[in-house]
Amino acid sequence: MKFRFEFLFLLLLFFPLCLRGQEVFGVFLEVENMPIQDVSYFLSKERAAGQADSSLKQILSKGFLQAKILEKAGQDTLVYQVVSGPLYSWSELKLSSVPEEFLEAKGRPGEEYTAPYLWIEELLDFAEDKGLPFAEVKIDSVQIHGTKLAGKIDFQPGPLITWDSLSLAGNVKTRTTYIQLLSGLEVGRPFSQRRLEESTKLLQKSPYFSLSGLPEVRFQQQKAKPVFSLQERRLNVFDGVVGFLPNENEPGKLLVTGQVDLQLYHLGGKGRDISLQWQRLNVQSQALDLKYKESFIFRSPLDASVQFSLLRQDSSFVNRSFVLDFGYRVSESGYLNFFTRRQAGDLLEQPEFDLEKLPAAIDYRWNQYGIGGEWNLLDDLRFPRKGWRLSGEFSAGNKRILENTGIPEDLYEGLTESSTQIQGRVEVEKHIFLKPAWGMWIRGSGGIIDNPNLFLNELFRIGGLNSIRGFNEKFFFARHYGFVNFEQRLFFGQNSYLMVFGDFGVLDNPYFSPQKDTPFSFGSGINLDTEGGLFSFVFALGKSNVQPLSFEYARVHFGYLARF
């Protein structure tokens, strides 16, 4: 070690010759029984002294209690030698009043010099989660025998603190009872710093509001009263979209389609949502969706929702669906739901009597029970820039086929009237933040429905602005499907961007020939966020087995989503 130091000293001694008389300051760290840890040099004495002092504090904290700084000067040279000395450790540590629960979980501190201090930090974290935020821990009665230390760790719990009812700062419509249930901070339960931090993250992810700052906690009479500052969002939506499509019944003319979307959120300040959506898909086809959601029913952790959907497919058939759903938030990012769904399909026109086989659509009733879930790690629920989201559902139930009086009975022979039918869907999306003005969005979605006797009006309906663009809404029927959306986004505002996209899909329809289809589409568009709402415009070209790639079949969608 002596030779090594002398070599470095000579190096620093002659180095100034290269700098033509400029003074040089060197710092190196010498740890006992170990190679030199660090060597550096400076042209400023203050910087060199600061580095030496920093190195000294670092090795002192590791247990080299006799560490010191030696200075050796030469012509135009000053060397700071940080010498560690021997390493100290603990030979004995007595414990006083430490909770048995903590000892069972963590055990006693180790013999390394830093072990008791890390152990004390864990003990204080444990105390904060057990209603003891004012607990104190100290090491006293320290004795030194050579390089061995002995002492006692004394734990003082302080008063037990319990949660008081929370309050909200400012004039907001959100009810205190809703925040109390959402946060999970139960009145009368022991104070927990970890639970407060988790609640803060959970509230920050709410679609109804954001937090304008960290919560304030007021301690009084052995109670902790959290105060949250909310900034409520304009969430209610009225969306009108107009589309121009080729009129299949009158070639050369355009068909004007439309959509009305009304969404009312957080009614009464307690997480109550109502939505209505109507679509006109073509001349005779229309769709209607109604949904009502109530959060924390009867002050329980459960959410409940009901949904009714109706789809009229020209003059062929009409489908109806009723869903009753119960959901539960299992974590900050996870949500689990259980549901029952009743689907019904009926033919609208009486089939011709000279049928030789059953028609593609049929009358049926399907009662199903299922489970779904979502894992959301997006940075913002409304306008995410990074993160990902995964959702899916699976259901099974008994399907019953009804005989239509307009269809000969012998065509139903050999057909199972009642059977088990299953259905599953999954979707994952990823937002990639590349630069402040550049981002990417990728989404993959898939679904499957399985039964020995599947008919056209039971299949999935996909296509359009929210799935595979470049096609009419609900253009495709599919027994199973998968598609991927890619978007490149060029941002020119916080939530405004230009985009180019490509959509690629694979689907199976047993009633089409060929049965397998691989549609794809591409195009561009703009999303413009204004004070009153969001304006969107999308131009797309798509190709499939039944639609050629042609500007005659281009799809143009534009609309204005007004928030209030």
C-alpha positions, 0 to 999 in steps of 0.5 A: 500500500505504501509503494502504491501511494508513493507511486501516485504521489510521484505521478501527481508530483510530475503531472503539473509539469505538463500543465506548465506550473498550474497547481494540481490537487489529488484525492485518493481513497485507501481502505484497509486490506483492500486495493485503492478504491478511487483516484481523482485530481482537480485544478481547484483546491475547494473541489478537491477538499470537497471530494475528500470530505465526501469520501470521508463521510462515505466510509465513516457511514460504512463503519470505518470509525477511525477514518481520517484525511492526510495531506501531503504537499509537493511543488505545485501539488497537494494530495488528500489521502483518505485513510479508512482505518479498521472496520468496526462491527457489532458484537452485542445488541440488546433490544428494549420494547421492540414489538414481537410481531416485527421480530418474528417478521424481520428477526434481530439486526446483524453484526455489520456496522450498518445492519442496526441502522437499516433494521431501525428504518424498517422498524419505523416503517413498521410502526407507521403502518401500525398506528404509531407515526410518532414512534422513536428508536435510538441506540444508547449505552454504546461500549467499544472493545477494540473494533467491536461495539455493544449497545442497546436499541430502545423503542418508544412507541408513542401514542396510538393514532387512529383514522378520523373522517377525511375532509375535502379542501375547496368547493367541489361537488364530490362527496366526502363519503365517496372519497372515504370509501374510495380511499379505503381509509376506514375511520377508527382503524390504526393510522398507516402511512403506507395506506395513505400513500396507496390511497393518494395514488388511487385517487390520482388515477380517478377519471373524475378528478385529479389531486392538486397536491399531496394530502395534508394530515392533521393530528389532533387528540390521537386522531389523524384527519387527512385533507385532500385537494381535488381538481374536478374534471369536465367529463360529461360528453356529448358526441355527434359523429357524421359519416359518409359512405357509399349507398349500396342501394343507390349506386353513385350516391352517398349514405349519411350515417350517424352516431349520438353519444351522451355520457354523464359521469359522477352524478351527485358527486358519488361515482354514478354514471349514465350513458346512451349511445345510438348508431345508424349503421346503414339504411335499415340498421341501427344500434342502441346501448344504455348503461347505468353504473352505481359505485359502492352500493350500500357503502360496500366495496362493490360497484354495480351496473346494468346495461341494455343493448339492441342491434337491428340488422336491416330486415334480417334480425334483431339482437338484444342483450341485458347485462348485470355486473358487479365489480370490485377494485382489488388493487391500485391498478386492478379491477375484477368484475362478475357478470350475468348476461342474457342475449336474445336473437329473433328473425324479423322476416318470415323465411321462405317455405321452400328452404332446404336448410336452416337460414344463417340467422336463427331465433335463440336465447343465451344465458351466460355467467362470466368473470372479467378484469382489467389491469391499468398502468396508464399514466393518464386515463383520458389522454395517456402518453405512456404505460399499458392496459390489459383487459379481458373477460370469459363467460359460459352458459346455456344456449337454447335454440327456438323453433321459428314457425316460418321454418319447416320443423324437419330442418331442425332435426339433428340440431341440439336444442340446448347446449353450452356455449363459451365466449372470451375476449382479451385486449392489450394496449401500449402507449410509448413516449418517444419524445415530447412531440412524438409518441406511438400507440399499439393495441392488440385485441382478440376474441373467440366464441365456441359452440357446435351450432353457431349462427350468423346473429350470434357472432362478434361484430367488429369493424369501424372507427374503434376496431379495424378502420376503413370499414363500416361500423360492425362490418364483419361477422366473426366466430373468432378474430384478432387485430392489431392497431399501430399509430404514430402520433405527432403532438402539437399540443398537450392532447392534440396530434396528427396521426398515421395508422395501420390496422391488420386483422385475421378473422373467421366467418363460417358463413362467408366464402372464403371462410378466413379473411385478413382485412387491413387498412391504413390512413391518417387523421387529426385529434384537436383538443379545444376548450369546449371539446375534442374535434376528430377527423379520420380518413381510412382505406381498407381491403378485405375479401369483400371490399377492394382497395379503392378510393370509392370505398374510402371511409371518412369520419369526423366529429366533435366531442363536447365536454361539459 
